[in-house]
Amino acid sequence: MTKIISLIILQAIFCFTFFPLSYSDNSLIETTCTKTPFPDLCISTLKSDPRSSTADVPGLALIVADSVNEKASATLNQISTLLKSATDPNMKKALSGCVDSYNTIIKADIPVAIEAIEKNNPKFAVESATDAGNEAQRCEGSFRDNSANSPISGSNKAVHDLSVILQSIASMLL
């Protein structure tokens, strides 16, 4: 009987020690994400990354920046594949414009945003995240400008929306 009571007390201590921690982590994610224009995408993105369980708000911003970079890299690979098989000159021109846009996101915008967050300079993170979102929209617009149907609308939207989330979280650090 004493062993059962001891076990129950130990279990209660464990629950009260560790469960509030995970509740507060989820609470920080949800509180942060509800202040963004795409809270569901924000929550799913952050909860899918194990680093979010111990992250503060700058850490959450870095996780979203990594997600933008991953999605942008995947989109650039998709664009490169499409460009190899494209025969329509308008499609080729639009896809080539997208290569430039996504290279800017991957090589300039997101690295600057990450560095700015790490150096506690959120103003530059906001500006870089804004530019990354604009580059994704610029890519999508290049199809309209060249009278071509975009085969990557979903990817452009995802990169744009994640960039807006990054911009929103970085703005919270100002």
C-alpha positions in Angstrom: 0.0 0.0 0.0 2.8 2.4 0.8 4.4 1.6 -2.5 1.2 2.5 -4.3 0.9 5.8 -2.5 4.5 6.6 -3.2 4.0 5.8 -6.8 0.9 8.1 -7.0 2.8 10.9 -5.3 5.7 10.5 -7.7 3.4 10.5 -10.7 1.6 13.7 -9.4 5.0 15.4 -9.0 6.0 14.4 -12.5 2.7 15.7 -14.0 2.8 19.0 -12.2 6.5 19.5 -13.1 6.4 18.7 -16.8 2.9 19.3 -18.0 2.8 23.0 -17.3 6.0 23.4 -19.3 4.4 21.8 -22.4 1.2 23.8 -21.9 3.2 27.1 -21.7 5.1 26.1 -24.9 1.9 25.6 -26.8 0.5 28.7 -25.2 3.5 30.8 -26.5 3.1 29.3 -30.0 -0.7 30.0 -30.0 -0.3 33.4 -28.5 2.4 34.3 -31.0 0.6 32.8 -34.0 -2.8 34.4 -33.3 -1.0 37.8 -33.9 -0.1 36.7 -37.5 -2.3 36.9 -40.6 -2.1 33.1 -41.0 -2.4 31.6 -37.5 -3.3 28.0 -38.6 -0.2 27.8 -40.9 1.9 29.4 -38.2 0.8 26.9 -35.5 1.2 23.9 -37.8 4.6 25.1 -39.0 5.9 25.7 -35.5 4.4 22.5 -33.9 6.0 20.4 -36.6 9.4 21.5 -35.5 10.7 20.0 -32.3 12.8 23.1 -31.5 9.6 25.0 -30.9 9.0 23.2 -27.6 11.9 25.2 -26.0 11.9 28.3 -28.2 11.2 31.9 -27.1 9.7 34.3 -29.6 13.1 35.0 -31.4 13.5 31.2 -31.6 10.0 30.8 -33.1 11.0 33.5 -35.7 14.1 31.5 -36.6 12.1 28.3 -37.0 9.7 30.1 -39.4 12.7 31.6 -41.3 14.1 28.0 -41.7 10.6 27.0 -43.0 10.6 29.8 -45.5 14.1 28.8 -46.7 13.1 25.1 -47.0 9.9 25.9 -49.0 11.7 28.4 -51.2 14.5 25.8 -51.9 11.9 23.2 -52.8 10.1 25.7 -55.0 13.4 26.7 -56.8 14.0 23.0 -57.5 10.5 22.7 -58.9 11.1 25.7 -61.1 14.4 24.3 -62.4 12.7 21.0 -63.3 9.8 22.9 -65.1 12.3 25.1 -66.9 14.2 22.1 -68.4 11.0 20.8 -70.0 9.3 24.1 -70.9 8.9 24.7 -74.6 6.6 27.8 -74.6 8.8 31.0 -74.7 6.3 32.8 -72.4 6.5 30.0 -69.8 10.3 30.0 -70.1 10.5 33.7 -69.5 8.2 33.5 -66.5 10.1 30.6 -65.0 13.4 32.4 -65.5 12.0 35.4 -63.6 11.1 33.1 -60.8 14.6 31.7 -60.7 15.8 35.2 -60.0 13.1 35.8 -57.4 13.8 32.5 -55.5 17.6 33.0 -55.6 17.0 36.4 -54.0 14.9 34.8 -51.3 17.4 32.0 -50.6 20.7 33.8 -51.0 19.8 37.2 -49.6 16.4 37.7 -47.9 16.3 34.8 -45.5 20.0 34.8 -44.5 19.7 38.5 -43.7 16.5 37.9 -41.7 18.1 35.0 -39.7 21.2 37.1 -39.0 19.1 40.1 -38.0 17.1 38.0 -35.5 20.3 36.4 -34.1 21.8 39.8 -33.6 18.6 41.3 -32.1 18.0 43.7 -35.0 14.4 42.8 -35.9 13.9 45.8 -38.1 16.1 44.2 -40.8 14.4 40.9 -40.3 11.0 42.5 -40.9 12.3 44.2 -44.1 13.9 41.0 -45.4 10.8 38.9 -44.7 8.7 41.5 -46.4 11.0 41.3 -49.4 10.9 37.5 -49.5 7.1 37.6 -49.6 7.2 40.2 -52.4 9.6 38.1 -54.4 7.2 35.1 -54.2 4.4 37.4 -55.4 6.7 38.8 -58.1 7.3 35.2 -59.4 3.6 34.6 -59.5 3.0 37.9 -61.3 5.6 37.0 -64.0 3.2 34.3 -65.2 0.4 36.8 -65.6 2.8 39.3 -67.3 3.8 36.6 -69.8 0.3 35.3 -70.5 1.2 31.9 -69.0 -0.6 29.8 -66.4 1.4 29.4 -63.2 2.2 25.8 -62.4 3.6 26.8 -59.0 0.8 29.0 -57.6 0.5 26.8 -54.4 4.3 27.0 -53.8 4.4 30.7 -54.3 1.5 31.2 -51.9 3.1 29.0 -49.3 6.4 30.9 -49.5 4.5 34.2 -49.4 2.4 33.3 -46.4 5.3 31.9 -44.5 7.2 35.1 -45.2 4.3 37.2 -43.9 4.3 35.0 -40.7 8.0 35.6 -40.3 7.5 39.4 -40.9 4.7 39.4 -38.2 6.8 37.5 -35.6 9.9 39.7 -36.3 7.7 42.8 -35.8 6.8 41.5 -32.3 10.5 41.8 -31.5 10.7 45.5 -32.3 
